[in-house]
Amino acid sequence: MILFWGQVFLTFRKIFNIKWFKGEKFQKNGFLFKGWVDYRLIADIIVLICLRIVIYNTYMDLWLPIIIYACIIGLRLAVFHPRKNELLIIAILPYAWLFEGLMVSFGLYLYINPIFLGLPGWLYLWWIFLVPFLLKEVFDRFEYLLDFHL
């Protein structure tokens, strides 16, 4: 399974470098750690922690994690509006859902309370938050390092 997820992350790195999905180049203009961390990244890390706490405590329920995930992610989107490239990344996420659905179909793992493709509803929202917002922010910082030092 690690090999599959490694391939997924490499694929997202390639997708993030396509012109439509690239967005603005990362600049070290944050306020923490010599510009590496800004308010958006801090908010995304807080959302990540909250979402993980929610799912660890509500995974047996079908609708409760979906509702809480939608509220938390909705609040994040209200505070930090998605950029155009982030919306475009969200638009291609059904491919990621299909890929994970295939892995579930092949028996690599099993989810409780699946609603479509063997995946629970909260997981679709997890992908919508994780990939275009947090994962893209982290990858942009890695790309900055690679561009700067190579």
N, C-alpha and C positions, 0 to 999 in steps of 0.2 A: 504494500500500500504506500510506503514511503516513496518508492519509485514513481508511482502514479502521481502523487501530490507534488513531487519534485518537477515532473513534467508540466503539471498545471501551472506552477509558479513560473517556470521558464517561459511558458506560452504567454502568460499575462505580462511578463517583462517585455516580450516582443510586441505584444498588442499595445502596451503603454507607449511604445516608441513610434507607433504609426502616427502620422501627422494629425489625423482627426482626433485621436485620443490623448495626444501628448500634452496639450495645454501649455500654460506658461512654464518656462524653465524655473526650477527651484533657485531661489536666492537666499542666502544666509541673512535674512532680515528679521529673524525671530528675536525674542527677548531673553531666552535662556540658552545656556550652553553655547556661548559664542555665536548665536544666531541660528542654531540648528532647530530650536523648538519655538513654535508660535502658538497662538491661542487655538487655532484650528486643530493642530496636532494634539494639544492637551485635551481639548474637548473630545476628540475621537478616541483617545486612550481611555478617558472616563467613560464614554459610551461603551467601549469594548468591555471594560470591567463590569459595568452594570448589566450588559447583555449576558455575560457569562454567569454572573450571580443569579440572574433571573432564570436562565435555563437549567442551572444546577438545582434550583429549588422548585421548578414547575414543569419539568420535562414529562411527567406522567399525565398532565392535563393537556387536552387537545387545543382549546381555544385561549386559555390564559396566557401562555407565552407569546402567542401570535399578537394578542391585544397589547400586551406590555411592550413587546418589540416594536410594534407599529407606533406606539406613543413615544417611546424613547427616540427612535429614529426620526419620527416626525418633528419632535422638539429640536433635535440636532439640525435638521434641514431648515427649520424656521430661524434658528440662530445664525447658521452659516449656510446660506443659499448655495445649492449645487452649481458648479461651473458648467459651461457647455460641454467640455470634454468629459466630465463626470456623468452627465446625462447620457452622452453617447455610449459610455462604458456600460451604464445600466441597461441600455437598449440591446446590447449584445449578450447580456448575462444568461438568457435562455440556453445558450450553448453550454455554459458552465453547469446549469441545472441538468441538462441532458447528460453531460459527462458524468456528473455525480450519480444521476439516476442509473446510468449503465453500470457504474461500480457497485451500486446496491443490487442491481439485477444479477450481476455476476457473483454476488455473495461475499463481496469484500467486507461489508459490514451491514448492520441492520438498525433501522431507526424505530423508535416507539411512536405510535400514532401517525403513520404516514398518511398523506392526503393525495399526493400525486407523484408518480415515478418512484414510489418508495420513500419519498422525503417528507418530513413534517413541514407544516406551514411556516413555522418560525425560521426554518433554515433558508427559505427563499428570501426572507427579510434580512437574515444574517449576511447572505451573499450581497444583497443590495447595499448594505452598510460597509462590509469589509473590503470588497474589491475596489470600487471607485473612490472611496474616501481614504480609509486607513492604509490599505496595501499600496495604493497609488502614491500616497504621501511618503511612505517609507521607501518605495522603489525610486521615487524622484530624488531622495537624498542619497541613495546609493549611486544613482547615475551621476549626480553632482560630484561625488567622490571619485568615481571612475574617470569622468571628464577632466577633473582638476588634477589628478595625480598620474594620469597616463598620457 
